[in-house]
Amino acid sequence: MVKMRLKRIGAKKKPYYRIIIADGRSPRDGKFIDQVGTYNPLANPSEIKFDEEKAKDWLKKGVQPTESVKKLLKISGISE
């Protein structure tokens, strides 16, 4: 199954994430299909950036977001 999930790219003790579309079987930081946004939890307030067109298009295609990405989508107003 194809999923929308987080890929960690930050340094040790400084997390920074890319929001990606990937096969559910691939590793967390492995190969991915597309990048739809970024998430910086250390900024105050947290910084969430989505390419709304891409995200909505992938959701229409049936991509399943993980729990953490569902929360980010809700905060940014893309999903209910």
Chimera marker file (.cmm) of the C-alpha trace (Angstrom):
<marker_set name="trace">
<marker id="1" x="0.000" y="0.000" z="0.000" r="1" g="1" b="0" radius="0.5"/>
<marker id="2" x="1.212" y="3.521" z="-0.792" r="1" g="1" b="0" radius="0.5"/>
<marker id="3" x="1.450" y="5.812" z="2.251" r="1" g="1" b="0" radius="0.5"/>
<marker id="4" x="2.015" y="9.475" z="3.025" r="1" g="1" b="0" radius="0.5"/>
<marker id="5" x="4.551" y="9.600" z="5.847" r="1" g="1" b="0" radius="0.5"/>
<marker id="6" x="7.498" y="11.432" z="7.405" r="1" g="1" b="0" radius="0.5"/>
<marker id="7" x="11.140" y="10.988" z="6.361" r="1" g="1" b="0" radius="0.5"/>
<marker id="8" x="13.666" y="12.253" z="8.899" r="1" g="1" b="0" radius="0.5"/>
<marker id="9" x="16.516" y="14.309" z="7.445" r="1" g="1" b="0" radius="0.5"/>
<marker id="10" x="17.620" y="16.329" z="10.484" r="1" g="1" b="0" radius="0.5"/>
<marker id="11" x="20.817" y="15.957" z="12.460" r="1" g="1" b="0" radius="0.5"/>
<marker id="12" x="21.104" y="14.285" z="15.855" r="1" g="1" b="0" radius="0.5"/>
<marker id="13" x="18.862" y="16.062" z="18.419" r="1" g="1" b="0" radius="0.5"/>
<marker id="14" x="17.597" y="18.407" z="15.644" r="1" g="1" b="0" radius="0.5"/>
<marker id="15" x="14.730" y="16.666" z="13.869" r="1" g="1" b="0" radius="0.5"/>
<marker id="16" x="13.526" y="17.943" z="10.500" r="1" g="1" b="0" radius="0.5"/>
<marker id="17" x="11.162" y="15.959" z="8.312" r="1" g="1" b="0" radius="0.5"/>
<marker id="18" x="10.066" y="15.716" z="4.693" r="1" g="1" b="0" radius="0.5"/>
<marker id="19" x="6.487" y="14.618" z="4.054" r="1" g="1" b="0" radius="0.5"/>
<marker id="20" x="6.737" y="11.978" z="1.339" r="1" g="1" b="0" radius="0.5"/>
<marker id="21" x="4.723" y="9.456" z="-0.639" r="1" g="1" b="0" radius="0.5"/>
<marker id="22" x="6.282" y="5.981" z="-0.369" r="1" g="1" b="0" radius="0.5"/>
<marker id="23" x="5.505" y="2.294" z="-0.632" r="1" g="1" b="0" radius="0.5"/>
<marker id="24" x="4.528" y="0.988" z="2.805" r="1" g="1" b="0" radius="0.5"/>
<marker id="25" x="7.223" y="-1.686" z="2.636" r="1" g="1" b="0" radius="0.5"/>
<marker id="26" x="10.158" y="0.685" z="2.039" r="1" g="1" b="0" radius="0.5"/>
<marker id="27" x="12.268" y="1.814" z="5.040" r="1" g="1" b="0" radius="0.5"/>
<marker id="28" x="11.594" y="5.128" z="6.813" r="1" g="1" b="0" radius="0.5"/>
<marker id="29" x="14.472" y="6.972" z="5.176" r="1" g="1" b="0" radius="0.5"/>
<marker id="30" x="14.578" y="4.858" z="2.019" r="1" g="1" b="0" radius="0.5"/>
<marker id="31" x="13.302" y="5.248" z="-1.511" r="1" g="1" b="0" radius="0.5"/>
<marker id="32" x="10.187" y="7.359" z="-2.064" r="1" g="1" b="0" radius="0.5"/>
<marker id="33" x="7.852" y="8.282" z="-4.920" r="1" g="1" b="0" radius="0.5"/>
<marker id="34" x="7.200" y="11.996" z="-4.349" r="1" g="1" b="0" radius="0.5"/>
<marker id="35" x="7.755" y="14.775" z="-1.796" r="1" g="1" b="0" radius="0.5"/>
<marker id="36" x="4.705" y="16.850" z="-0.824" r="1" g="1" b="0" radius="0.5"/>
<marker id="37" x="5.990" y="18.984" z="2.045" r="1" g="1" b="0" radius="0.5"/>
<marker id="38" x="8.234" y="19.615" z="5.041" r="1" g="1" b="0" radius="0.5"/>
<marker id="39" x="7.807" y="19.748" z="8.819" r="1" g="1" b="0" radius="0.5"/>
<marker id="40" x="10.087" y="21.477" z="11.340" r="1" g="1" b="0" radius="0.5"/>
<marker id="41" x="8.995" y="20.654" z="14.914" r="1" g="1" b="0" radius="0.5"/>
<marker id="42" x="11.733" y="22.793" z="16.514" r="1" g="1" b="0" radius="0.5"/>
<marker id="43" x="10.495" y="26.134" z="15.146" r="1" g="1" b="0" radius="0.5"/>
<marker id="44" x="8.202" y="28.069" z="17.453" r="1" g="1" b="0" radius="0.5"/>
<marker id="45" x="5.413" y="27.609" z="16.346" r="1" g="1" b="0" radius="0.5"/>
<marker id="46" x="6.080" y="24.396" z="14.400" r="1" g="1" b="0" radius="0.5"/>
<marker id="47" x="6.625" y="25.017" z="10.704" r="1" g="1" b="0" radius="0.5"/>
<marker id="48" x="4.478" y="22.919" z="8.342" r="1" g="1" b="0" radius="0.5"/>
<marker id="49" x="4.671" y="23.435" z="4.575" r="1" g="1" b="0" radius="0.5"/>
<marker id="50" x="2.605" y="21.453" z="2.068" r="1" g="1" b="0" radius="0.5"/>
<marker id="51" x="2.326" y="21.593" z="-1.697" r="1" g="1" b="0" radius="0.5"/>
<marker id="52" x="-1.475" y="21.566" z="-1.403" r="1" g="1" b="0" radius="0.5"/>
<marker id="53" x="-2.107" y="20.569" z="-5.023" r="1" g="1" b="0" radius="0.5"/>
<marker id="54" x="0.169" y="17.531" z="-4.795" r="1" g="1" b="0" radius="0.5"/>
<marker id="55" x="-1.150" y="16.495" z="-1.376" r="1" g="1" b="0" radius="0.5"/>
<marker id="56" x="-4.815" y="16.695" z="-2.428" r="1" g="1" b="0" radius="0.5"/>
<marker id="57" x="-4.063" y="14.893" z="-5.691" r="1" g="1" b="0" radius="0.5"/>
<marker id="58" x="-2.337" y="12.005" z="-3.870" r="1" g="1" b="0" radius="0.5"/>
<marker id="59" x="-5.143" y="11.769" z="-1.298" r="1" g="1" b="0" radius="0.5"/>
<marker id="60" x="-7.669" y="11.502" z="-4.169" r="1" g="1" b="0" radius="0.5"/>
<marker id="61" x="-5.595" y="8.650" z="-5.610" r="1" g="1" b="0" radius="0.5"/>
<marker id="62" x="-6.051" y="6.709" z="-2.367" r="1" g="1" b="0" radius="0.5"/>
<marker id="63" x="-2.800" y="7.304" z="-0.474" r="1" g="1" b="0" radius="0.5"/>
<marker id="64" x="-3.155" y="6.488" z="3.241" r="1" g="1" b="0" radius="0.5"/>
<marker id="65" x="-1.550" y="9.101" z="5.555" r="1" g="1" b="0" radius="0.5"/>
<marker id="66" x="0.044" y="7.901" z="8.798" r="1" g="1" b="0" radius="0.5"/>
<marker id="67" x="-1.337" y="9.156" z="12.134" r="1" g="1" b="0" radius="0.5"/>
<marker id="68" x="1.299" y="11.895" z="12.460" r="1" g="1" b="0" radius="0.5"/>
<marker id="69" x="0.750" y="13.102" z="8.889" r="1" g="1" b="0" radius="0.5"/>
<marker id="70" x="-3.054" y="13.086" z="9.427" r="1" g="1" b="0" radius="0.5"/>
<marker id="71" x="-2.556" y="15.541" z="12.294" r="1" g="1" b="0" radius="0.5"/>
<marker id="72" x="-0.325" y="17.768" z="10.153" r="1" g="1" b="0" radius="0.5"/>
<marker id="73" x="-2.874" y="17.726" z="7.306" r="1" g="1" b="0" radius="0.5"/>
<marker id="74" x="-5.632" y="18.711" z="9.734" r="1" g="1" b="0" radius="0.5"/>
<marker id="75" x="-3.554" y="21.556" z="11.207" r="1" g="1" b="0" radius="0.5"/>
<marker id="76" x="-2.787" y="22.928" z="7.729" r="1" g="1" b="0" radius="0.5"/>
<marker id="77" x="-6.453" y="22.702" z="6.700" r="1" g="1" b="0" radius="0.5"/>
<marker id="78" x="-5.988" y="20.236" z="3.826" r="1" g="1" b="0" radius="0.5"/>
<marker id="79" x="-7.975" y="17.382" z="5.393" r="1" g="1" b="0" radius="0.5"/>
<marker id="80" x="-10.703" y="17.055" z="8.021" r="1" g="1" b="0" radius="0.5"/>
<link id1="1" id2="2" r="1" g="1" b="0" radius="0.2"/>
<link id1="2" id2="3" r="1" g="1" b="0" radius="0.2"/>
<link id1="3" id2="4" r="1" g="1" b="0" radius="0.2"/>
<link id1="4" id2="5" r="1" g="1" b="0" radius="0.2"/>
<link id1="5" id2="6" r="1" g="1" b="0" radius="0.2"/>
<link id1="6" id2="7" r="1" g="1" b="0" radius="0.2"/>
<link id1="7" id2="8" r="1" g="1" b="0" radius="0.2"/>
<link id1="8" id2="9" r="1" g="1" b="0" radius="0.2"/>
<link id1="9" id2="10" r="1" g="1" b="0" radius="0.2"/>
<link id1="10" id2="11" r="1" g="1" b="0" radius="0.2"/>
<link id1="11" id2="12" r="1" g="1" b="0" radius="0.2"/>
<link id1="12" id2="13" r="1" g="1" b="0" radius="0.2"/>
<link id1="13" id2="14" r="1" g="1" b="0" radius="0.2"/>
<link id1="14" id2="15" r="1" g="1" b="0" radius="0.2"/>
<link id1="15" id2="16" r="1" g="1" b="0" radius="0.2"/>
<link id1="16" id2="17" r="1" g="1" b="0" radius="0.2"/>
<link id1="17" id2="18" r="1" g="1" b="0" radius="0.2"/>
<link id1="18" id2="19" r="1" g="1" b="0" radius="0.2"/>
<link id1="19" id2="20" r="1" g="1" b="0" radius="0.2"/>
<link id1="20" id2="21" r="1" g="1" b="0" radius="0.2"/>
<link id1="21" id2="22" r="1" g="1" b="0" radius="0.2"/>
<link id1="22" id2="23" r="1" g="1" b="0" radius="0.2"/>
<link id1="23" id2="24" r="1" g="1" b="0" radius="0.2"/>
<link id1="24" id2="25" r="1" g="1" b="0" radius="0.2"/>
<link id1="25" id2="26" r="1" g="1" b="0" radius="0.2"/>
<link id1="26" id2="27" r="1" g="1" b="0" radius="0.2"/>
<link id1="27" id2="28" r="1" g="1" b="0" radius="0.2"/>
<link id1="28" id2="29" r="1" g="1" b="0" radius="0.2"/>
<link id1="29" id2="30" r="1" g="1" b="0" radius="0.2"/>
<link id1="30" id2="31" r="1" g="1" b="0" radius="0.2"/>
<link id1="31" id2="32" r="1" g="1" b="0" radius="0.2"/>
<link id1="32" id2="33" r="1" g="1" b="0" radius="0.2"/>
<link id1="33" id2="34" r="1" g="1" b="0" radius="0.2"/>
<link id1="34" id2="35" r="1" g="1" b="0" radius="0.2"/>
<link id1="35" id2="36" r="1" g="1" b="0" radius="0.2"/>
<link id1="36" id2="37" r="1" g="1" b="0" radius="0.2"/>
<link id1="37" id2="38" r="1" g="1" b="0" radius="0.2"/>
<link id1="38" id2="39" r="1" g="1" b="0" radius="0.2"/>
<link id1="39" id2="40" r="1" g="1" b="0" radius="0.2"/>
<link id1="40" id2="41" r="1" g="1" b="0" radius="0.2"/>
<link id1="41" id2="42" r="1" g="1" b="0" radius="0.2"/>
<link id1="42" id2="43" r="1" g="1" b="0" radius="0.2"/>
<link id1="43" id2="44" r="1" g="1" b="0" radius="0.2"/>
<link id1="44" id2="45" r="1" g="1" b="0" radius="0.2"/>
<link id1="45" id2="46" r="1" g="1" b="0" radius="0.2"/>
<link id1="46" id2="47" r="1" g="1" b="0" radius="0.2"/>
<link id1="47" id2="48" r="1" g="1" b="0" radius="0.2"/>
<link id1="48" id2="49" r="1" g="1" b="0" radius="0.2"/>
<link id1="49" id2="50" r="1" g="1" b="0" radius="0.2"/>
<link id1="50" id2="51" r="1" g="1" b="0" radius="0.2"/>
<link id1="51" id2="52" r="1" g="1" b="0" radius="0.2"/>
<link id1="52" id2="53" r="1" g="1" b="0" radius="0.2"/>
<link id1="53" id2="54" r="1" g="1" b="0" radius="0.2"/>
<link id1="54" id2="55" r="1" g="1" b="0" radius="0.2"/>
<link id1="55" id2="56" r="1" g="1" b="0" radius="0.2"/>
<link id1="56" id2="57" r="1" g="1" b="0" radius="0.2"/>
<link id1="57" id2="58" r="1" g="1" b="0" radius="0.2"/>
<link id1="58" id2="59" r="1" g="1" b="0" radius="0.2"/>
<link id1="59" id2="60" r="1" g="1" b="0" radius="0.2"/>
<link id1="60" id2="61" r="1" g="1" b="0" radius="0.2"/>
<link id1="61" id2="62" r="1" g="1" b="0" radius="0.2"/>
<link id1="62" id2="63" r="1" g="1" b="0" radius="0.2"/>
<link id1="63" id2="64" r="1" g="1" b="0" radius="0.2"/>
<link id1="64" id2="65" r="1" g="1" b="0" radius="0.2"/>
<link id1="65" id2="66" r="1" g="1" b="0" radius="0.2"/>
<link id1="66" id2="67" r="1" g="1" b="0" radius="0.2"/>
<link id1="67" id2="68" r="1" g="1" b="0" radius="0.2"/>
<link id1="68" id2="69" r="1" g="1" b="0" radius="0.2"/>
<link id1="69" id2="70" r="1" g="1" b="0" radius="0.2"/>
<link id1="70" id2="71" r="1" g="1" b="0" radius="0.2"/>
<link id1="71" id2="72" r="1" g="1" b="0" radius="0.2"/>
<link id1="72" id2="73" r="1" g="1" b="0" radius="0.2"/>
<link id1="73" id2="74" r="1" g="1" b="0" radius="0.2"/>
<link id1="74" id2="75" r="1" g="1" b="0" radius="0.2"/>
<link id1="75" id2="76" r="1" g="1" b="0" radius="0.2"/>
<link id1="76" id2="77" r="1" g="1" b="0" radius="0.2"/>
<link id1="77" id2="78" r="1" g="1" b="0" radius="0.2"/>
<link id1="78" id2="79" r="1" g="1" b="0" radius="0.2"/>
<link id1="79" id2="80" r="1" g="1" b="0" radius="0.2"/>
</marker_set>
